[in-house]
């Protein structure tokens, strides 16, 4: 699974993307657990960040598959 | 409504595209990087974007707003990367038969862009 980090999430993890190995589908909660174990600096951001799956916001109950691109999206601030 | 969306690292050049025939109102908006953030002077801002999603979300917002504000065309250009103070980060041009719908679409679009489109600015 390819994980993309933007803005504060990129600064917290020190990287803009990484691969995580996941042999099967996982829930958003499981993914957050994996990500925050690996990057404890993400913990304070978790409640304000959204996840996107393959370019669309993750819907409640939707799972994440091993081949998905998942983006960690802090609150946006364009314009 | 015709839509033209561009997300680019290059400095924004206002569109040379001709104005739609039948337009009675053309509203353009430029969002410009200020030279201070709160009270602190800055030289510029760094913008990053999740490009494919940003393009889709902009498209979707314009589609939804066009039902409420019937305009004939909307062009949106957003720049990313390091943008020096004084330069344009966002440029919009909307054509409509009358001014109310053109102003309405631009105003609501910018409000929604700032809340929904995956673009971020940080101090470099």
N, CA and C atoms of all chains as a GROMACS GRO file, in nm:
protein
  609
    1UNK      N    1   0.086  -0.118   0.000
    1UNK     CA    2   0.000   0.000   0.000
    1UNK      C    3   0.090   0.124   0.000
    2UNK      N    4   0.057   0.214  -0.091
    2UNK     CA    5   0.139   0.336  -0.101
    2UNK      C    6   0.072   0.446  -0.016
    3UNK      N    7   0.149   0.504   0.074
    3UNK     CA    8   0.095   0.609   0.162
    3UNK      C    9   0.158   0.743   0.123
    4UNK      N   10   0.074   0.843   0.102
    4UNK     CA   11   0.121   0.978   0.070
    4UNK      C   12   0.096   1.069   0.189
    5UNK      N   13   0.195   1.151   0.220
    5UNK     CA   14   0.181   1.246   0.332
    5UNK      C   15   0.191   1.388   0.278
    6UNK      N   16   0.103   1.474   0.323
    6UNK     CA   17   0.104   1.613   0.279
    6UNK      C   18   0.116   1.709   0.399
    7UNK      N   19   0.173   1.824   0.372
    7UNK     CA   20   0.178   1.936   0.466
    7UNK      C   21   0.225   1.892   0.606
    8UNK      N   22   0.145   1.915   0.711
    8UNK     CA   23   0.188   1.884   0.847
    8UNK      C   24   0.219   1.735   0.864
    9UNK      N   25   0.148   1.648   0.789
    9UNK     CA   26   0.176   1.504   0.799
    9UNK      C   27   0.312   1.474   0.736
   10UNK      N   28   0.345   1.541   0.628
   10UNK     CA   29   0.477   1.525   0.565
   10UNK      C   30   0.586   1.574   0.660
   11UNK      N   31   0.561   1.688   0.724
   11UNK     CA   32   0.661   1.742   0.817
   11UNK      C   33   0.678   1.649   0.937
   12UNK      N   34   0.566   1.593   0.986
   12UNK     CA   35   0.572   1.506   1.105
   12UNK      C   36   0.646   1.376   1.076
   13UNK      N   37   0.629   1.321   0.955
   13UNK     CA   38   0.691   1.192   0.924
   13UNK      C   39   0.828   1.208   0.858
   14UNK      N   40   0.852   1.330   0.806
   14UNK     CA   41   0.981   1.354   0.738
   14UNK      C   42   0.987   1.289   0.601
   15UNK      N   43   0.872   1.255   0.546
   15UNK     CA   44   0.872   1.195   0.412
   15UNK      C   45   0.740   1.227   0.342
   16UNK      N   46   0.742   1.225   0.210
   16UNK     CA   47   0.619   1.254   0.137
   16UNK      C   48   0.547   1.126   0.096
   17UNK      N   49   0.616   1.014   0.096
   17UNK     CA   50   0.546   0.888   0.068
   17UNK      C   51   0.626   0.770   0.119
   18UNK      N   52   0.558   0.656   0.133
   18UNK     CA   53   0.624   0.531   0.171
   18UNK      C   54   0.533   0.415   0.134
   19UNK      N   55   0.592   0.298   0.127
   19UNK     CA   56   0.515   0.175   0.102
   19UNK      C   57   0.500   0.102   0.234
   20UNK      N   58   0.382   0.051   0.261
   20UNK     CA   59   0.370  -0.040   0.375
   20UNK      C   60   0.318  -0.175   0.322
   21UNK      N   61   0.369  -0.278   0.382
   21UNK     CA   62   0.331  -0.413   0.338
   21UNK      C   63   0.206  -0.456   0.413
   22UNK      N   64   0.106  -0.491   0.334
   22UNK     CA   65  -0.019  -0.535   0.395
   22UNK      C   66  -0.076  -0.646   0.308
   23UNK      N   67  -0.071  -0.768   0.353
   23UNK     CA   68  -0.116  -0.879   0.268
   23UNK      C   69  -0.266  -0.879   0.244
   24UNK      N   70  -0.342  -0.812   0.330
   24UNK     CA   71  -0.487  -0.813   0.310
   24UNK      C   72  -0.546  -0.675   0.340
   25UNK      N   73  -0.676  -0.661   0.310
   25UNK     CA   74  -0.744  -0.533   0.332
   25UNK      C   75  -0.744  -0.499   0.481
   26UNK      N   76  -0.742  -0.370   0.508
   26UNK     CA   77  -0.748  -0.328   0.649
   26UNK      C   78  -0.841  -0.208   0.665
   27UNK      N   79  -0.887  -0.189   0.787
   27UNK     CA   80  -0.975  -0.075   0.815
   27UNK      C   81  -0.890   0.051   0.833
   28UNK      N   82  -0.957   0.166   0.831
   28UNK     CA   83  -0.888   0.293   0.855
   28UNK      C   84  -0.823   0.291   0.994
   29UNK      N   85  -0.895   0.234   1.091
   29UNK     CA   86  -0.843   0.230   1.229
   29UNK      C   87  -0.714   0.149   1.235
   30UNK      N   88  -0.712   0.034   1.164
   30UNK     CA   89  -0.590  -0.049   1.164
   30UNK      C   90  -0.475   0.025   1.096
   31UNK      N   91  -0.508   0.095   0.987
   31UNK     CA   92  -0.401   0.167   0.918
   31UNK      C   93  -0.344   0.276   1.009
   32UNK      N   94  -0.433   0.351   1.075
   32UNK     CA   95  -0.385   0.457   1.164
   32UNK      C   96  -0.296   0.398   1.273
   33UNK      N   97  -0.335   0.281   1.322
   33UNK     CA   98  -0.254   0.217   1.426
   33UNK      C   99  -0.114   0.186   1.372
   34UNK      N  100  -0.110   0.132   1.249
   34UNK     CA  101   0.020   0.102   1.188
   34UNK      C  102   0.103   0.230   1.171
   35UNK      N  103   0.036   0.333   1.119
   35UNK     CA  104   0.110   0.457   1.086
   35UNK      C  105   0.161   0.528   1.212
   36UNK      N  106   0.076   0.530   1.316
   36UNK     CA  107   0.118   0.603   1.436
   36UNK      C  108   0.220   0.523   1.518
   37UNK      N  109   0.219   0.390   1.502
   37UNK     CA  110   0.325   0.310   1.567
   37UNK      C  111   0.460   0.342   1.502
   38UNK      N  112   0.455   0.353   1.370
   38UNK     CA  113   0.578   0.380   1.295
   38UNK      C  114   0.623   0.525   1.312
   39UNK      N  115   0.524   0.615   1.315
   39UNK     CA  116   0.555   0.758   1.326
   39UNK      C  117   0.474   0.817   1.442
   40UNK      N  118   0.521   0.806   1.565
   40UNK     CA  119   0.445   0.860   1.679
   40UNK      C  120   0.413   1.010   1.663
   41UNK      N  121   0.493   1.080   1.583
   41UNK     CA  122   0.469   1.223   1.561
   41UNK      C  123   0.338   1.249   1.487
   42UNK      N  124   0.278   1.143   1.430
   42UNK     CA  125   0.148   1.160   1.361
   42UNK      C  126   0.032   1.162   1.460
   43UNK      N  127   0.056   1.109   1.580
   43UNK     CA  128  -0.055   1.094   1.677
   43UNK      C  129  -0.133   1.224   1.701
   44UNK      N  130  -0.064   1.337   1.727
   44UNK     CA  131  -0.141   1.459   1.751
   44UNK      C  132  -0.219   1.508   1.629
   45UNK      N  133  -0.183   1.458   1.511
   45UNK     CA  134  -0.251   1.502   1.389
   45UNK      C  135  -0.369   1.414   1.352
   46UNK      N  136  -0.373   1.295   1.412
   46UNK     CA  137  -0.469   1.195   1.364
   46UNK      C  138  -0.613   1.246   1.364
   47UNK      N  139  -0.652   1.317   1.472
   47UNK     CA  140  -0.792   1.357   1.482
   47UNK      C  141  -0.829   1.464   1.379
   48UNK      N  142  -0.731   1.537   1.328
   48UNK     CA  143  -0.765   1.642   1.232
   48UNK      C  144  -0.742   1.600   1.086
   49UNK      N  145  -0.682   1.483   1.066
   49UNK     CA  146  -0.651   1.439   0.929
   49UNK      C  147  -0.761   1.350   0.872
   50UNK      N  148  -0.782   1.361   0.741
   50UNK     CA  149  -0.871   1.269   0.668
   50UNK      C  150  -0.783   1.175   0.586
   51UNK      N  151  -0.842   1.063   0.547
   51UNK     CA  152  -0.772   0.971   0.456
   51UNK      C  153  -0.844   0.973   0.322
   52UNK      N  154  -0.764   0.964   0.214
   52UNK     CA  155  -0.821   0.946   0.081
   52UNK      C  156  -0.772   0.814   0.025
   53UNK      N  157  -0.862   0.745  -0.045
   53UNK     CA  158  -0.828   0.617  -0.107
   53UNK      C  159  -0.834   0.638  -0.258
   54UNK      N  160  -0.722   0.622  -0.323
   54UNK     CA  161  -0.714   0.637  -0.469
   54UNK      C  162  -0.778   0.768  -0.518
   55UNK      N  163  -0.752   0.876  -0.445
   55UNK     CA  164  -0.794   1.008  -0.490
   55UNK      C  165  -0.933   1.051  -0.446
   56UNK      N  166  -1.002   0.968  -0.367
   56UNK     CA  167  -1.135   1.008  -0.316
   56UNK      C  168  -1.137   0.990  -0.165
   57UNK      N  169  -1.210   1.077  -0.097
   57UNK     CA  170  -1.216   1.067   0.050
   57UNK      C  171  -1.268   0.930   0.091
   58UNK      N  172  -1.203   0.873   0.189
   58UNK     CA  173  -1.243   0.742   0.241
   58UNK      C  174  -1.379   0.755   0.310
   59UNK      N  175  -1.471   0.669   0.273
   59UNK     CA  176  -1.606   0.673   0.332
   59UNK      C  177  -1.610   0.582   0.455
   60UNK      N  178  -1.698   0.613   0.551
   60UNK     CA  179  -1.707   0.529   0.671
   60UNK      C  180  -1.732   0.382   0.633
   61UNK      N  181  -1.656   0.295   0.694
   61UNK     CA  182  -1.674   0.152   0.669
   61UNK      C  183  -1.595   0.099   0.551
   62UNK      N  184  -1.544   0.189   0.466
   62UNK     CA  185  -1.467   0.144   0.349
   62UNK      C  186  -1.331   0.088   0.395
   63UNK      N  187  -1.287  -0.018   0.331
   63UNK     CA  188  -1.158  -0.075   0.370
   63UNK      C  189  -1.049  -0.033   0.272
   64UNK      N  190  -0.925  -0.057   0.313
   64UNK     CA  191  -0.809  -0.019   0.231
   64UNK      C  192  -0.743  -0.148   0.183
   65UNK      N  193  -0.722  -0.156   0.052
   65UNK     CA  194  -0.668  -0.277  -0.007
   65UNK      C  195  -0.517  -0.262  -0.031
   66UNK      N  196  -0.446  -0.377  -0.040
   66UNK     CA  197  -0.300  -0.370  -0.050
   66UNK      C  198  -0.249  -0.286  -0.170
   67UNK      N  199  -0.327  -0.281  -0.277
   67UNK     CA  200  -0.279  -0.208  -0.396
   67UNK      C  201  -0.324  -0.061  -0.396
   68UNK      N  202  -0.392  -0.017  -0.291
   68UNK     CA  203  -0.445   0.121  -0.289
   68UNK      C  204  -0.335   0.226  -0.267
   69UNK      N  205  -0.365   0.345  -0.318
   69UNK     CA  206  -0.286   0.464  -0.282
   69UNK      C  207  -0.368   0.537  -0.176
   70UNK      N  208  -0.308   0.557  -0.061
   70UNK     CA  209  -0.380   0.621   0.051
   70UNK      C  210  -0.308   0.752   0.084
   71UNK      N  211  -0.385   0.860   0.088
   71UNK     CA  212  -0.326   0.990   0.120
   71UNK      C  213  -0.371   1.034   0.258
   72UNK      N  214  -0.277   1.085   0.336
   72UNK     CA  215  -0.307   1.141   0.468
   72UNK      C  216  -0.321   1.293   0.448
   73UNK      N  217  -0.443   1.342   0.472
   73UNK     CA  218  -0.476   1.480   0.437
   73UNK      C  219  -0.501   1.565   0.562
   74UNK      N  220  -0.408   1.650   0.600
   74UNK     CA  221  -0.435   1.747   0.708
   74UNK      C  222  -0.540   1.849   0.659
   75UNK      N  223  -0.593   1.932   0.750
   75UNK     CA  224  -0.689   2.034   0.705
   75UNK      C  225  -0.629   2.118   0.592
   76UNK      N  226  -0.709   2.142   0.489
   76UNK     CA  227  -0.655   2.208   0.369
   76UNK      C  228  -0.648   2.359   0.389
   77UNK      N  229  -0.569   2.425   0.305
   77UNK     CA  230  -0.551   2.571   0.322
   77UNK      C  231  -0.512   2.636   0.190
   78UNK      N  232  -0.577   2.593   0.082
   78UNK     CA  233  -0.543   2.651  -0.049
   78UNK      C  234  -0.599   2.790  -0.067
   79UNK      N  235  -0.576   2.845  -0.185
   79UNK     CA  236  -0.628   2.978  -0.219
   79UNK      C  237  -0.519   3.081  -0.220
   80UNK      N  238  -2.196   2.428  -1.820
   80UNK     CA  239  -2.090   2.528  -1.802
   80UNK      C  240  -1.956   2.467  -1.845
   81UNK      N  241  -1.882   2.541  -1.928
   81UNK     CA  242  -1.748   2.494  -1.966
   81UNK      C  243  -1.654   2.514  -1.847
   82UNK      N  244  -1.565   2.416  -1.827
   82UNK     CA  245  -1.471   2.427  -1.715
   82UNK      C  246  -1.329   2.405  -1.766
   83UNK      N  247  -1.240   2.486  -1.719
   83UNK     CA  248  -1.099   2.470  -1.755
   83UNK      C  249  -1.018   2.482  -1.625
   84UNK      N  250  -0.955   2.371  -1.586
   84UNK     CA  251  -0.886   2.366  -1.457
   84UNK      C  252  -0.738   2.338  -1.481
   85UNK      N  253  -0.654   2.420  -1.423
   85UNK     CA  254  -0.509   2.401  -1.440
   85UNK      C  255  -0.442   2.414  -1.304
   86UNK      N  256  -0.360   2.314  -1.270
   86UNK     CA  257  -0.279   2.322  -1.148
   86UNK      C  258  -0.135   2.317  -1.195
   87UNK      N  259  -0.060   2.420  -1.166
   87UNK     CA  260   0.071   2.435  -1.230
   87UNK      C  261   0.176   2.487  -1.132
   88UNK      N  262   0.300   2.454  -1.160
   88UNK     CA  263   0.411   2.506  -1.080
   88UNK      C  264   0.458   2.640  -1.136
   89UNK      N  265   0.415   2.670  -1.258
   89UNK     CA  266   0.463   2.791  -1.326
   89UNK      C  267   0.386   2.915  -1.278
   90UNK      N  268   0.449   3.034  -1.288
   90UNK     CA  269   0.375   3.157  -1.257
   90UNK      C  270   0.247   3.164  -1.341
   91UNK      N  271   0.142   3.216  -1.281
   91UNK     CA  272   0.011   3.216  -1.348
   91UNK      C  273   0.003   3.331  -1.448
   92UNK      N  274  -0.034   3.295  -1.570
   92UNK     CA  275  -0.060   3.394  -1.673
   92UNK      C  276  -0.212   3.397  -1.693
   93UNK      N  277  -0.273   3.516  -1.681
   93UNK     CA  278  -0.418   3.521  -1.706
   93UNK      C  279  -0.452   3.462  -1.843
   94UNK      N  280  -0.563   3.392  -1.849
   94UNK     CA  281  -0.600   3.319  -1.970
   94UNK      C  282  -0.620   3.412  -2.090
   95UNK      N  283  -0.562   3.376  -2.206
   95UNK     CA  284  -0.589   3.456  -2.326
   95UNK      C  285  -0.715   3.408  -2.398
   96UNK      N  286  -0.784   3.309  -2.341
   96UNK     CA  287  -0.902   3.254  -2.409
   96UNK      C  288  -1.007   3.363  -2.429
   97UNK      N  289  -1.075   3.360  -2.544
   97UNK     CA  290  -1.176   3.464  -2.568
   97UNK      C  291  -1.294   3.449  -2.471
   98UNK      N  292  -1.359   3.562  -2.447
   98UNK     CA  293  -1.476   3.561  -2.358
   98UNK      C  294  -1.594   3.498  -2.432
   99UNK      N  295  -1.674   3.421  -2.359
   99UNK     CA  296  -1.789   3.354  -2.422
   99UNK      C  297  -1.883   3.456  -2.486
  100UNK      N  298  -1.930   3.420  -2.606
  100UNK     CA  299  -2.032   3.504  -2.670
  100UNK      C  300  -2.156   3.503  -2.581
  101UNK      N  301  -2.220   3.615  -2.569
  101UNK     CA  302  -2.342   3.620  -2.488
  101UNK      C  303  -2.315   3.655  -2.343
  102UNK      N  304  -2.188   3.667  -2.307
  102UNK     CA  305  -2.158   3.702  -2.168
  102UNK      C  306  -2.190   3.849  -2.143
  103UNK      N  307  -2.262   3.873  -2.034
  103UNK     CA  308  -2.284   4.010  -1.993
  103UNK      C  309  -2.196   4.046  -1.874
  104UNK      N  310  -2.134   3.944  -1.817
  104UNK     CA  311  -2.050   3.967  -1.699
  104UNK      C  312  -1.929   3.874  -1.704
  105UNK      N  313  -1.813   3.930  -1.680
  105UNK     CA  314  -1.691   3.851  -1.668
  105UNK      C  315  -1.626   3.891  -1.536
  106UNK      N  316  -1.620   3.796  -1.444
  106UNK     CA  317  -1.560   3.826  -1.313
  106UNK      C  318  -1.428   3.752  -1.303
  107UNK      N  319  -1.322   3.825  -1.275
  107UNK     CA  320  -1.192   3.760  -1.251
  107UNK      C  321  -1.152   3.784  -1.106
  108UNK      N  322  -1.082   3.685  -1.051
  108UNK     CA  323  -1.035   3.694  -0.913
  108UNK      C  324  -0.891   3.644  -0.909
  109UNK      N  325  -0.806   3.718  -0.841
  109UNK     CA  326  -0.669   3.673  -0.818
  109UNK      C  327  -0.645   3.663  -0.668
  110UNK      N  328  -0.603   3.547  -0.623
  110UNK     CA  329  -0.557   3.532  -0.485
  110UNK      C  330  -0.406   3.550  -0.486
  111UNK      N  331  -0.358   3.640  -0.400
  111UNK     CA  332  -0.217   3.681  -0.404
  111UNK      C  333  -0.153   3.651  -0.268
  112UNK      N  334  -0.028   3.607  -0.272
  112UNK     CA  335   0.045   3.578  -0.147
  112UNK      C  336   0.082   3.711  -0.080
  113UNK      N  337   0.035   3.728   0.044
  113UNK     CA  338   0.067   3.851   0.118
  113UNK      C  339   0.213   3.851   0.163
  114UNK      N  340   0.263   3.969   0.199
  114UNK     CA  341   0.403   3.977   0.241
  114UNK      C  342   0.417   3.961   0.393
  115UNK      N  343   0.305   3.924   0.459
  115UNK     CA  344   0.317   3.892   0.602
  115UNK      C  345   0.214   3.788   0.641
  116UNK      N  346   0.251   3.709   0.739
  116UNK     CA  347   0.162   3.605   0.792
  116UNK      C  348   0.137   3.646   0.936
  117UNK      N  349   0.008   3.676   0.968
  117UNK     CA  350  -0.025   3.745   1.092
  117UNK      C  351   0.057   3.874   1.095
  118UNK      N  352   0.151   3.891   1.187
  118UNK     CA  353   0.226   4.018   1.182
  118UNK      C  354   0.369   3.998   1.137
  119UNK      N  355   0.401   3.872   1.103
  119UNK     CA  356   0.541   3.841   1.072
  119UNK      C  357   0.568   3.856   0.921
  120UNK      N  358   0.670   3.935   0.884
  120UNK     CA  359   0.698   3.948   0.740
  120UNK      C  360   0.745   3.815   0.681
  121UNK      N  361   0.699   3.784   0.562
  121UNK     CA  362   0.743   3.660   0.495
  121UNK      C  363   0.782   3.693   0.350
  122UNK      N  364   0.867   3.607   0.295
  122UNK     CA  365   0.909   3.627   0.156
  122UNK      C  366   0.819   3.552   0.059
  123UNK      N  367   0.746   3.453   0.111
  123UNK     CA  368   0.657   3.376   0.024
  123UNK      C  369   0.599   3.260   0.101
  124UNK      N  370   0.522   3.177   0.031
  124UNK     CA  371   0.461   3.058   0.092
  124UNK      C  372   0.487   2.938   0.003
  125UNK      N  373   0.493   2.820   0.067
  125UNK     CA  374   0.512   2.696  -0.008
  125UNK      C  375   0.376   2.627  -0.018
  126UNK      N  376   0.331   2.602  -0.140
  126UNK     CA  377   0.202   2.534  -0.162
  126UNK      C  378   0.229   2.393  -0.210
  127UNK      N  379   0.157   2.298  -0.152
  127UNK     CA  380   0.163   2.163  -0.205
  127UNK      C  381   0.022   2.115  -0.236
  128UNK      N  382   0.014   2.017  -0.325
  128UNK     CA  383  -0.116   1.977  -0.377
  128UNK      C  384  -0.117   1.826  -0.399
  129UNK      N  385  -0.231   1.766  -0.375
  129UNK     CA  386  -0.255   1.628  -0.417
  129UNK      C  387  -0.329   1.641  -0.549
  130UNK      N  388  -0.251   1.643  -0.655
  130UNK     CA  389  -0.300   1.696  -0.783
  130UNK      C  390  -0.423   1.625  -0.842
  131UNK      N  391  -0.420   1.493  -0.858
  131UNK     CA  392  -0.537   1.433  -0.924
  131UNK      C  393  -0.665   1.455  -0.844
  132UNK      N  394  -0.653   1.446  -0.710
  132UNK     CA  395  -0.772   1.466  -0.628
  132UNK      C  396  -0.816   1.613  -0.632
  133UNK      N  397  -0.720   1.705  -0.629
  133UNK     CA  398  -0.754   1.848  -0.632
  133UNK      C  399  -0.830   1.881  -0.761
  134UNK      N  400  -0.783   1.829  -0.873
  134UNK     CA  401  -0.852   1.857  -1.000
  134UNK      C  402  -0.995   1.802  -0.997
  135UNK      N  403  -1.010   1.680  -0.944
  135UNK     CA  404  -1.144   1.620  -0.937
  135UNK      C  405  -1.236   1.699  -0.846
  136UNK      N  406  -1.183   1.741  -0.731
  136UNK     CA  407  -1.269   1.813  -0.635
  136UNK      C  408  -1.308   1.950  -0.692
  137UNK      N  409  -1.214   2.018  -0.757
  137UNK     CA  410  -1.248   2.148  -0.818
  137UNK      C  411  -1.358   2.128  -0.923
  138UNK      N  412  -1.342   2.026  -1.003
  138UNK     CA  413  -1.440   1.996  -1.108
  138UNK      C  414  -1.578   1.974  -1.045
  139UNK      N  415  -1.579   1.894  -0.939
  139UNK     CA  416  -1.705   1.861  -0.871
  139UNK      C  417  -1.771   1.985  -0.810
  140UNK      N  418  -1.691   2.069  -0.746
  140UNK     CA  419  -1.746   2.191  -0.683
  140UNK      C  420  -1.807   2.281  -0.791
  141UNK      N  421  -1.733   2.299  -0.901
  141UNK     CA  422  -1.785   2.386  -1.009
  141UNK      C  423  -1.915   2.328  -1.064
  142UNK      N  424  -1.918   2.197  -1.079
  142UNK     CA  425  -2.039   2.130  -1.132
  142UNK      C  426  -2.158   2.158  -1.040
  143UNK      N  427  -2.136   2.144  -0.910
  143UNK     CA  428  -2.245   2.166  -0.814
  143UNK      C  429  -2.288   2.313  -0.814
  144UNK      N  430  -2.190   2.403  -0.816
  144UNK     CA  431  -2.224   2.546  -0.808
  144UNK      C  432  -2.292   2.597  -0.935
  145UNK      N  433  -2.263   2.532  -1.047
  145UNK     CA  434  -2.321   2.581  -1.173
  145UNK      C  435  -2.473   2.563  -1.173
  146UNK      N  436  -2.525   2.471  -1.092
  146UNK     CA  437  -2.671   2.454  -1.086
  146UNK      C  438  -2.733   2.575  -1.014
  147UNK      N  439  -2.663   2.625  -0.913
  147UNK     CA  440  -2.716   2.738  -0.834
  147UNK      C  441  -2.687   2.872  -0.903
  148UNK      N  442  -2.570   2.879  -0.968
  148UNK     CA  443  -2.526   3.003  -1.033
  148UNK      C  444  -2.501   2.970  -1.181
  149UNK      N  445  -2.602   2.985  -1.267
  149UNK     CA  446  -2.586   2.941  -1.405
  149UNK      C  447  -2.491   3.031  -1.486
  150UNK      N  448  -2.366   2.992  -1.488
  150UNK     CA  449  -2.264   3.064  -1.563
  150UNK      C  450  -2.231   2.985  -1.690
  151UNK      N  451  -2.165   3.049  -1.785
  151UNK     CA  452  -2.134   2.978  -1.911
  151UNK      C  453  -1.995   2.916  -1.908
  152UNK      N  454  -1.902   2.974  -1.833
  152UNK     CA  455  -1.770   2.911  -1.825
  152UNK      C  456  -1.700   2.951  -1.695
  153UNK      N  457  -1.609   2.862  -1.653
  153UNK     CA  458  -1.527   2.891  -1.534
  153UNK      C  459  -1.387   2.839  -1.562
  154UNK      N  460  -1.289   2.926  -1.546
  154UNK     CA  461  -1.149   2.885  -1.557
  154UNK      C  462  -1.085   2.903  -1.420
  155UNK      N  463  -1.015   2.799  -1.376
  155UNK     CA  464  -0.950   2.803  -1.245
  155UNK      C  465  -0.805   2.760  -1.262
  156UNK      N  466  -0.712   2.843  -1.219
  156UNK     CA  467  -0.570   2.805  -1.218
  156UNK      C  468  -0.518   2.821  -1.077
  157UNK      N  469  -0.456   2.714  -1.024
  157UNK     CA  470  -0.393   2.722  -0.891
  157UNK      C  471  -0.246   2.688  -0.908
  158UNK      N  472  -0.162   2.769  -0.851
  158UNK     CA  473  -0.017   2.744  -0.859
  158UNK      C  474   0.029   2.670  -0.734
  159UNK      N  475   0.134   2.592  -0.746
  159UNK     CA  476   0.194   2.528  -0.628
  159UNK      C  477   0.346   2.545  -0.633
  160UNK      N  478   0.412   2.494  -0.527
  160UNK     CA  479   0.556   2.519  -0.515
  160UNK      C  480   0.578   2.645  -0.433
  161UNK      N  481   0.697   2.697  -0.439
  161UNK     CA  482   0.728   2.819  -0.364
  161UNK      C  483   0.676   2.940  -0.441
  162UNK      N  484   0.586   3.015  -0.380
  162UNK     CA  485   0.528   3.132  -0.447
  162UNK      C  486   0.570   3.257  -0.369
  163UNK      N  487   0.649   3.345  -0.435
  163UNK     CA  488   0.695   3.465  -0.365
  163UNK      C  489   0.579   3.558  -0.329
  164UNK      N  490   0.595   3.634  -0.220
  164UNK     CA  491   0.495   3.734  -0.182
  164UNK      C  492   0.471   3.828  -0.300
  165UNK      N  493   0.345   3.863  -0.317
  165UNK     CA  494   0.308   3.954  -0.426
  165UNK      C  495   0.268   3.883  -0.553
  166UNK      N  496   0.293   3.752  -0.560
  166UNK     CA  497   0.256   3.678  -0.682
  166UNK      C  498   0.125   3.602  -0.662
  167UNK      N  499   0.063   3.569  -0.773
  167UNK     CA  500  -0.071   3.508  -0.771
  167UNK      C  501  -0.063   3.358  -0.744
  168UNK      N  502  -0.143   3.312  -0.649
  168UNK     CA  503  -0.151   3.168  -0.622
  168UNK      C  504  -0.276   3.107  -0.684
  169UNK      N  505  -0.380   3.189  -0.701
  169UNK     CA  506  -0.508   3.139  -0.752
  169UNK      C  507  -0.566   3.243  -0.848
  170UNK      N  508  -0.607   3.195  -0.965
  170UNK     CA  509  -0.668   3.286  -1.063
  170UNK      C  510  -0.796   3.222  -1.115
  171UNK      N  511  -0.902   3.302  -1.117
  171UNK     CA  512  -1.033   3.251  -1.160
  171UNK      C  513  -1.094   3.351  -1.258
  172UNK      N  514  -1.154   3.298  -1.365
  172UNK     CA  515  -1.236   3.384  -1.452
  172UNK      C  516  -1.367   3.311  -1.480
  173UNK      N  517  -1.475   3.381  -1.455
  173UNK     CA  518  -1.608   3.324  -1.476
  173UNK      C  519  -1.686   3.416  -1.570
  174UNK      N  520  -1.750   3.355  -1.669
  174UNK     CA  521  -1.837   3.430  -1.760
  174UNK      C  522  -1.982   3.389  -1.735
  175UNK      N  523  -2.071   3.486  -1.741
  175UNK     CA  524  -2.214   3.458  -1.717
  175UNK      C  525  -2.296   3.563  -1.790
  176UNK      N  526  -2.423   3.533  -1.812
  176UNK     CA  527  -2.508   3.635  -1.876
  176UNK      C  528  -2.522   3.760  -1.789
  177UNK      N  529  -2.524   3.741  -1.657
  177UNK     CA  530  -2.545   3.854  -1.565
  177UNK      C  531  -2.447   3.848  -1.448
  178UNK      N  532  -2.422   3.964  -1.385
  178UNK     CA  533  -2.317   3.969  -1.284
  178UNK      C  534  -2.347   3.889  -1.157
  179UNK      N  535  -2.476   3.882  -1.119
  179UNK     CA  536  -2.509   3.818  -0.990
  179UNK      C  537  -2.458   3.674  -0.987
  180UNK      N  538  -2.483   3.599  -1.094
  180UNK     CA  539  -2.441   3.458  -1.092
  180UNK      C  540  -2.289   3.445  -1.101
  181UNK      N  541  -2.224   3.537  -1.173
  181UNK     CA  542  -2.078   3.530  -1.184
  181UNK      C  543  -2.012   3.559  -1.049
  182UNK      N  544  -2.056   3.666  -0.983
  182UNK     CA  545  -2.001   3.697  -0.849
  182UNK      C  546  -2.034   3.584  -0.751
  183UNK      N  547  -2.158   3.535  -0.758
  183UNK     CA  548  -2.201   3.430  -0.666
  183UNK      C  549  -2.116   3.306  -0.680
  184UNK      N  550  -2.090   3.265  -0.804
  184UNK     CA  551  -2.011   3.144  -0.824
  184UNK      C  552  -1.868   3.162  -0.774
  185UNK      N  553  -1.808   3.277  -0.806
  185UNK     CA  554  -1.668   3.299  -0.764
  185UNK      C  555  -1.659   3.299  -0.611
  186UNK      N  556  -1.748   3.369  -0.545
  186UNK     CA  557  -1.743   3.378  -0.399
  186UNK      C  558  -1.759   3.242  -0.334
  187UNK      N  559  -1.861   3.168  -0.376
  187UNK     CA  560  -1.883   3.036  -0.314
  187UNK      C  561  -1.773   2.939  -0.350
  188UNK      N  562  -1.722   2.951  -0.473
  188UNK     CA  563  -1.616   2.859  -0.513
  188UNK      C  564  -1.492   2.878  -0.425
  189UNK      N  565  -1.452   3.003  -0.403
  189UNK     CA  566  -1.330   3.027  -0.322
  189UNK      C  567  -1.352   2.978  -0.180
  190UNK      N  568  -1.471   3.003  -0.125
  190UNK     CA  569  -1.500   2.953   0.011
  190UNK      C  570  -1.484   2.801   0.017
  191UNK      N  571  -1.538   2.732  -0.082
  191UNK     CA  572  -1.532   2.585  -0.080
  191UNK      C  573  -1.392   2.533  -0.110
  192UNK      N  574  -1.322   2.601  -0.200
  192UNK     CA  575  -1.184   2.559  -0.230
  192UNK      C  576  -1.100   2.557  -0.102
  193UNK      N  577  -1.117   2.660  -0.020
  193UNK     CA  578  -1.034   2.671   0.101
  193UNK      C  579  -1.068   2.564   0.204
  194UNK      N  580  -1.185   2.501   0.190
  194UNK     CA  581  -1.226   2.398   0.287
  194UNK      C  582  -1.214   2.256   0.232
  195UNK      N  583  -1.219   2.241   0.099
  195UNK     CA  584  -1.237   2.105   0.045
  195UNK      C  585  -1.127   2.057  -0.048
  196UNK      N  586  -1.054   2.148  -0.111
  196UNK     CA  587  -0.959   2.106  -0.215
  196UNK      C  588  -0.823   2.074  -0.150
  197UNK      N  589  -0.767   1.955  -0.178
  197UNK     CA  590  -0.641   1.918  -0.111
  197UNK      C  591  -0.520   1.997  -0.162
  198UNK      N  592  -0.514   2.120  -0.112
  198UNK     CA  593  -0.400   2.209  -0.136
  198UNK      C  594  -0.365   2.269   0.000
  199UNK      N  595  -0.236   2.279   0.027
  199UNK     CA  596  -0.191   2.329   0.157
  199UNK      C  597  -0.084   2.434   0.136
  200UNK      N  598  -0.086   2.535   0.224
  200UNK     CA  599   0.026   2.630   0.222
  200UNK      C  600   0.098   2.622   0.356
  201UNK      N  601   0.230   2.626   0.349
  201UNK     CA  602   0.310   2.629   0.471
  201UNK      C  603   0.418   2.734   0.453
  202UNK      N  604   0.468   2.783   0.566
  202UNK     CA  605   0.580   2.878   0.558
  202UNK      C  606   0.705   2.800   0.519
  203UNK      N  607   0.780   2.847   0.418
  203UNK     CA  608   0.897   2.770   0.374
  203UNK      C  609   1.008   2.768   0.479
   0.00000   0.00000   0.00000
